[in-house]
């Protein structure tokens, strides 16, 4: 999974900083937009975790900073609720013009309210998911309600929200009263997933109840149990992302199976020179993965390199062989780690006798055993590690036959 930095211009001419997260194969089936919580930004941990979880379900996910927040241009006082919705629409238009029209909106807290409003304005949006969203946009005013009277007297004032100072004005406050969120939800007529923590101290669970009550089917509710409002624990945000991803499968049609066919062989690798640099798709009968070269070699680093896979094959075979032997003997081996490094070394440095001295391939294999093993057992497992099938293959003479399959 890789992300790309985007600069998107909103209707006021401000540059919004955004990131596009892509699935491992860099080819999303659909696009989603994530709207962060009030005063947060697109680099907030929960935003990143949820976005990255969704890429595992084939989504390209755009996370961005609202006006005046994170690294987007503008002042926070200009980031009132209507401006948040406008930013969402600007991001949607940019992705539509440069990639494909987004079909899923996800929002956290006030961002959840914003995606509900934006979804009501975008026919292309097929589904919406909210996390800890308020049922009333004016709910946000509770964060600085004790200072609202000062705005009437002073105009611009500085408020403290979540331990951080922000400057707001009268327009900023009054804008929160302009939208009737329950009525918008009632007329949304799109699949809606509402996620909320029962003991959310910032936005009470009664908000989820009101949204759910007003929404039309299909609608779903998922409890986030003991999570806090900001999903501070990584496990909570990853859970939320995975649940959203699974939920979307009900409403997004399955894409045509684009897996490569090994055509009776064990494995096939494919590189499209017109679309890709070095990124190579690899397919066995049941599994798909990606190989690439590092950026230092001119690649995009979307996956392990060819020699990484060679080392991985040796490491995996070693762990499995050690496991089988230890279990057969009934030894208390609990875990095994195999560390592999591939390099080129001169035969003279390795003190090996070869017909033509020179640089040869060198694989370093280091083992770590976890368990109550005595020294004799550890030495035997080290010996067995050198007898795994891949280890033997690499040390034996290997014959590779190459032939061309003619296009028909």
C-alpha positions, -999 to 999 in steps of 0.1 A, spaced: 0 0 0 14 34 -10 0 69 -7 4 99 -30 3 135 -19 -23 157 -37 -29 194 -38 -66 203 -43 -80 238 -48 -113 245 -31 -140 271 -42 -122 298 -22 -89 292 -40 -73 276 -10 -50 246 -15 -61 216 5 -35 190 12 -47 155 6 -33 119 4 -45 91 -19 -41 57 -3 -41 28 -28 -44 -9 -25 -13 -31 -28 -18 -36 -65 -22 2 -70 -55 -4 -89 -86 4 -68 -120 -9 -77 -137 21 -61 -128 54 -45 -137 67 -10 -133 100 7 -125 103 44 -135 134 64 -117 139 97 -130 150 130 -134 186 143 -100 203 147 -82 171 136 -63 165 104 -57 139 78 -25 126 95 -44 118 127 -38 82 137 -74 70 134 -78 86 99 -47 68 86 -56 35 101 -92 35 88 -80 46 54 -54 20 51 -78 -7 63 -102 2 35 -75 -2 9 -74 -39 18 -110 -41 4 -100 -26 -29 -107 11 -22 -85 40 -31 -90 64 -2 -86 101 -2 -79 117 32 -75 155 34 -72 185 57 -102 208 59 -96 245 53 -74 260 81 -64 226 95 -33 205 91 -14 217 61 -43 231 42 -44 268 35 -69 293 51 -78 302 86 -97 280 111 -124 306 114 -132 300 77 -135 262 84 -171 264 95 -195 235 87 -206 248 53 -170 252 43 -163 216 53 -190 204 30 -177 226 2 -142 211 8 -157 176 5 -174 186 -28 -141 201 -41 -122 169 -33 -149 148 -49 -147 169 -81 -109 166 -82 -109 128 -78 -138 125 -104 -118 145 -130 -84 128 -123 -93 93 -113 -129 81 -110 -159 94 -92 -159 85 -55 -187 62 -44 -181 59 -6 -180 87 20 -166 80 55 -167 107 83 -155 108 119 -173 131 144 -182 164 127 -167 149 95 -195 123 98 -221 151 97 -203 166 68 -203 134 47 -240 130 54 -247 164 39 -223 159 10 -238 125 2 -272 141 -1 -258 163 -28 -238 137 -48 -257 111 -68 -225 91 -74 -222 83 -37 -235 47 -32 -230 44 6 -220 64 37 -204 55 70 -201 77 101 -181 73 133 -191 91 164 -211 116 144 -235 142 161 -272 142 153 -272 180 154 -244 201 139 -249 227 165 -237 201 190 -202 214 183 -210 247 199 -210 230 233 -172 230 231 -171 268 234 -206 276 246 -193 295 276 -175 320 253 -203 326 227 -214 358 245 -179 372 241 -183 370 203 -212 394 204 -190 419 223 -156 414 208 -161 399 173 -132 375 168 -122 356 199 -98 328 208 -112 296 221 -96 266 235 -107 233 220 -91 201 231 -62 220 246 -54 239 214 -62 276 207 -84 286 177 -97 319 166 -134 320 156 -160 347 148 -198 351 147 -202 336 112 -183 305 123 -207 300 152 -240 308 134 -231 285 105 -237 254 128 -274 263 130 -280 262 92 -284 225 86 -311 201 99 -292 169 100 -320 145 110 -341 158 80 -311 153 57 -306 118 70 -343 110 66 -342 119 29 -308 104 22 -320 70 8 -286 55 7 -270 26 26 -259 41 59 -236 26 86 -235 43 119 -207 35 143 -206 48 178 -190 41 212 -217 36 240 -196 56 265 -185 84 241 -180 114 264 -177 140 236 -207 129 215 -232 108 234 -246 76 221 -281 92 219 -268 110 188 -263 76 171 -298 66 182 -314 97 167 -295 93 134 -305 57 132 -341 65 140 -344 91 112 -325 71 86 -343 48 61 -333 13 54 -308 -1 45 -292 12 77 -268 -5 101 -254 2 136 -222 -11 150 -211 -5 186 -175 5 192 -178 -8 227 -152 8 250 -135 30 224 -132 67 231 -145 94 208 -111 99 190 -105 62 186 -72 67 203 -64 30 205 -51 16 172 -71 -15 177 -103 5 177 -96 25 145 -84 -7 127 -116 -25 138 -137 4 125 -119 3 91 -123 -34 87 -160 -33 96 -166 -6 71 -148 -25 45 -168 -57 51 -201 -37 52 -194 -22 18 -193 -56 2 -230 -58 6 -236 -27 -16 -207 -26 -41 -209 -51 -69 -181 -75 -72 -155 -66 -98 -147 -90 -126 -121 -114 -115 -89 -99 -129 -65 -125 -115 -38 -138 -138 -41 -175 -148 -10 -196 -143 -23 -217 -173 -14 -250 -156 20 -239 -143 27 -232 -106 31 -195 -110 28 -166 -135 44 -131 -134 31 -102 -155 45 -68 -161 26 -43 -183 53 -20 -197 28 6 -208 12 11 -174 39 1 -149 76 7 -142 90 -24 -126 58 -34 -107 51 -70 -114 19 -89 -106 25 -125 -95 -2 -152 -93 -3 -187 -80 -34 -208 -82 -48 -193 -50 -26 -163 -41 -16 -130 -56 13 -107 -46 35 -80 -61 72 -76 -68 90 -43 -75 124 -27 -73 133 -1 -47 133 36 -55 171 36 -54 171 13 -84 144 33 -103 114 13 -91 83 24 -71 89 1 -41 53 -12 -42 64 -46 -32 94 -68 -23 122 -72 -48 130 -105 -67 158 -113 -43 136 -105 -13 113 -133 -26 142 -156 -30 153 -149 6 116 -152 17 113 -187 2 144 -199 20 133 -183 53 97 -197 51 110 -232 42 134 -231 71 108 -222 97 84 -249 85 111 -276 85 123 -267 120 87 -267 132 80 -302 118 112 -316 133 107 -301 168 71 -313 169 81 -348 158 107 -349 186 83 -333 212 107 -305 220 94 -273 237 100 -250 207 76 -221 209 88 -197 182 114 -196 155 128 -165 137 149 -168 105 169 -138 93 182 -139 57 205 -114 39 215 -119 3 247 -103 -10 277 -108 -33 310 -118 -18 344 -128 -33 352 -165 -32 386 -157 -17 369 -139 12 346 -169 18 376 -193 15 358 -216 -10 374 -235 -38 358 -226 -71 369 -232 -107 369 -194 -115 375 -172 -84 353 -142 -83 322 -127 -66 295 -152 -59 260 -152 -43 261 -153 -6 231 -160 17 234 -154 54 209 -173 75 206 -165 112 183 -184 136 166 -175 168 147 -201 189 122 -193 216 115 -221 241 131 -241 269 156 -259 247 189 -273 259 222 -268 239 220 -302 222 185 -295 209 195 -260 197 224 -274 178 203 -301 162 177 -276 151 205 -255 135 216 -286 116 180 -293 105 177 -257 92 203 -265 66 183 -295 53 151 -277 43 141 -284 7 147 -248 -6 181 -247 11 190 -279 -7 177 -266 -40 198 -234 -37 229 -255 -29 224 -280 -57 229 -276 -94 198 -261 -108 187 -264 -145 164 -238 -158 148 -243 -193 135 -212 -210 110 -212 -239 87 -187 -255 49 -192 -257 38 -178 -290 8 -155 -291 -22 -172 -308 
